[in-house]
Amino acid sequence: MLKHRGFPGRLPGTDYQFTIRRANPRGVTPVSGRQRHPDRKPADKRADAGFMAALWEHFGDEPFERGNLDAGRLCWLFGQEVVPAEDPFDPQSYDALLKIDVGRAKAAFPEAFE
């Protein structure tokens, strides 16, 4: 599992996790899209925006390996602002390649691109 050096481990001042420390010995948590409802808590929305800002700052519009990025946090963006960068895509692989759909990400999180 690739560890993304320099990537923030969590949203500053919160317990919203962005990365994991080690691979899951019982198997890789699959990445699947979750629907974000408009009535989500403001803290959850800040965590999504902070994660997108960190992805953009660290990777830009280049494909990136899932590595130690937290599956739970990725699931909130997957299929919308973060999409597979390879075909076929293995949602249960730490080596899976992802990329930011820049147009959709800028529309959903304009503050992450300032």
C-alpha distance (Angstrom), angle and dihedral (degrees) to the residues before:
residue distance angle dihedral
M1 . . .
L2 3.78 . .
K3 3.79 114.3 .
H4 3.79 111.7 -146.8
R5 3.79 102.0 -135.6
G6 3.79 113.6 -147.3
F7 3.81 93.8 20.1
P8 3.83 110.9 127.4
G9 3.79 113.4 -105.5
R10 3.79 94.2 -145.5
L11 3.78 144.0 -7.6
P12 3.82 104.8 -74.2
G13 3.79 113.2 -101.0
T14 3.82 94.4 12.3
D15 3.79 141.9 77.2
Y16 3.82 92.9 -118.4
Q17 3.79 102.1 128.6
F18 3.85 121.9 -143.0
T19 3.82 100.7 175.0
I20 3.78 139.1 28.8
R21 3.79 124.7 -132.4
R22 3.79 100.3 -139.3
A23 3.78 141.5 5.9
N24 3.78 116.5 -85.3
P25 3.83 107.1 -104.3
R26 3.83 91.0 -152.9
G27 3.79 94.0 56.3
V28 3.76 141.1 -68.2
T29 3.80 117.2 -65.1
P30 3.80 106.2 -121.9
V31 3.79 120.4 -121.4
S32 3.79 112.0 -126.3
G33 3.77 132.2 160.0
R34 3.80 120.3 -95.9
Q35 3.77 122.5 -162.7
R36 3.80 114.4 -117.9
H37 3.78 110.8 -143.3
P38 3.82 119.8 -150.0
D39 3.82 91.5 -123.7
R40 3.82 94.4 62.8
K41 3.78 116.9 133.4
P42 3.82 116.1 -87.7
A43 3.82 89.9 -120.5
D44 3.82 90.4 56.7
K45 3.80 90.3 49.9
R46 3.83 90.1 50.5
A47 3.81 89.9 50.3
D48 3.82 90.9 52.6
A49 3.80 91.7 48.0
G50 3.81 92.0 45.8
F51 3.80 91.6 49.8
M52 3.81 91.4 49.0
A53 3.81 90.5 48.8
A54 3.82 90.1 51.4
L55 3.82 91.5 48.1
W56 3.80 91.3 49.7
E57 3.81 93.9 46.3
H58 3.80 93.2 46.5
F59 3.83 101.8 38.8
G60 3.81 109.3 11.9
D61 3.79 112.9 -169.6
E62 3.83 93.8 -29.7
P63 3.82 122.5 108.9
F64 3.81 113.7 -100.2
E65 3.78 137.1 -165.8
R66 3.79 117.5 -110.3
G67 3.80 91.0 -131.0
N68 3.78 113.6 144.5
L69 3.81 96.2 -12.0
D70 3.80 110.4 130.8
A71 3.82 111.4 -101.3
G72 3.79 92.8 -149.7
R73 3.79 92.4 56.1
L74 3.82 92.4 42.3
C75 3.80 91.0 52.7
W76 3.81 91.4 64.6
L77 3.83 89.7 59.7
F78 3.81 101.9 29.3
G79 3.78 116.2 112.9
Q80 3.78 91.1 16.3
E81 3.81 116.0 49.9
V82 3.81 95.8 -0.9
V83 3.80 116.2 50.2
P84 3.81 137.0 174.9
A85 3.80 114.2 -83.4
E86 3.80 94.7 -161.8
D87 3.77 138.6 49.9
P88 2.97 119.3 -112.6
F89 3.80 95.2 34.5
D90 3.81 119.2 -158.2
P91 3.83 108.3 -152.7
Q92 3.82 90.5 -168.1
S93 3.80 97.8 57.1
Y94 3.78 128.5 97.6
D95 3.83 85.3 -154.7
A96 3.83 94.3 58.1
L97 3.81 114.5 126.2
L98 3.79 120.2 -127.9
K99 3.80 134.6 176.8
I100 3.77 138.4 -167.6
D101 3.80 116.9 -106.1
V102 3.79 91.2 -138.1
G103 3.81 97.3 -163.3
R104 3.78 94.5 51.6
A105 3.81 92.8 40.7
K106 3.82 93.3 52.5
A107 3.80 90.2 48.5
A108 3.82 93.2 49.5
F109 3.82 99.1 37.2
P110 3.83 110.0 23.3
E111 3.83 90.6 159.7
A112 3.83 90.3 62.0
F113 3.80 91.6 63.4
E114 3.82 100.2 48.9
